[in-house]
Amino acid sequence: MSLFNFFGKDDNKDNASSNMDWNALTDIKQLDEITEESNGNPILIFKHSTRCSISRFALKQFESEFNLEGSIKPYFLDLLMYRDISNEIADRFGVQHQSPQVILIKNGNAIYNASHQDIEAGRLDALVSN
């Protein structure tokens, strides 16, 4: 799935397409699956506000740095469309809502989260290998 579908741009020549294989987080029931799935494979959730330039910059930077394909399953959450899911993530995993924000879930628990300028894909390497 092309990430630019989230922005309403399927064929925008001005933007490089994402090389990440994002999974869309669009249903609150997916959080049960994510929790279960995280017992075997770390899960990353990227919470993004599609109207925020800071969030867009953080997303592009993260995508350009991300090199853990196959080690982490990445989910993308459009906060404007699915704020209820974001609220449930905060409640379920005990992580204060931020935007933009990345949350790493392993064994059913949020083991790492970062927001704004602290979002760096390189910080995930050590967390995934533990």
N, C-alpha and C positions, 0 to 999 in steps of 0.2 A: 504494500500500500504506500503510495506516495504521501509524504508528510504534507506536501503542499495542498492536498485535498482538504486538510484542516483549515487552511487559510483561504480556501475557495479559489485556488490557482492551480489548475491541472497542468497548464502548458505555458509557464512563465519563463521566457528565455533569459530574463535578467537575474534569475535566482538559480543557483546550482541545486540539483535535486539532492535530497538526503541520501546518504549511503547507509543509513541505519534502517533496519527492518523493524519499524515501530509496530506495536500492537495497540490498537485503539482501545482505550478504557472508556466505555460508553454505558455500562450497566452496573449498578451497585452490586449485583449478584456476582460479578467478576471478582470482587474482593475476596469472596470465599475461595474461589479457584486460585487466586494469587497467593493467598495465605497457605493453602495446601501445596501448591506448586513450589513455594519457596523452601519447602523441606528438602527438595532435591536439587534445586537450582536457584541461585539468587535472582531476585526480581527488582528491577529498577522502575520507579514511577517518576516521570517528568511532568510536573504540573505547570501548565503554560497558559498565560493570558494572551489571547490572539490580538488584543488591541494595545498591548504594551510594548513599546520599543525596547525597553530594558529586557523584558522576557524574550523577545525575538532575538536580541543579541546574545543572551545567555544560551538559548537553544542552539543557535548556529555555532557558537564557540564550542559547546559541549559536543555537538555532532562532529565537528572537525577534529576533536581530540579523542573521541571514543574509539577504543581498539579492543574491546572485550567481547566482540561478536561471538556467540556460542558459549560464553561463560556466564553471561547475564541475559535474562530475557527482559527487554525494555518495553514499557507501556507508556503511552502518551495520553495525558488527560487535558482536554480543552476546558479550562476553568469556567469560561463564560457559558458554555453549553451544559456543563455537568457539575455545577457548584455543589449539589447534594452529595456527589461522590467524593469531592474534596473534603467536605465536612465529615463524612463517614471515615475517610482515611485518617483525619486528625483524631477522631474519637477512638477508632479501632487500634491505631498504632501509636497513640500517645505523642503525636508530632504536631506542634503548633502550625497552623496554616500559614503559608507564605506563597508568594508568586513573584518570580518563578521559583521553583523548588524541585530538588531531586530527593528521592527517598529510596534507600536500599533496604530491601526486606529479605531476611534470611531466617530460616526455621521459624517462620510465623511472626517475627519481630522486626521492627524498624531498627537496624543497627547503625544507620548513618542517614543524616539528612543535611542538606545545605541549601542556601538560597542566595539569590542575587549574584554578586561578584564572587562569592565563595564556591559557586558551582564549578567544579573541575573534574573532568572525567578521569584524570590521572590519579586522583585520590582513591578511586575504587579498586585499583589493582590489589593492594595489600588486603583489603577487606574481603575480596572475593576468594583469595587463596587461603584464608584462614579457615 
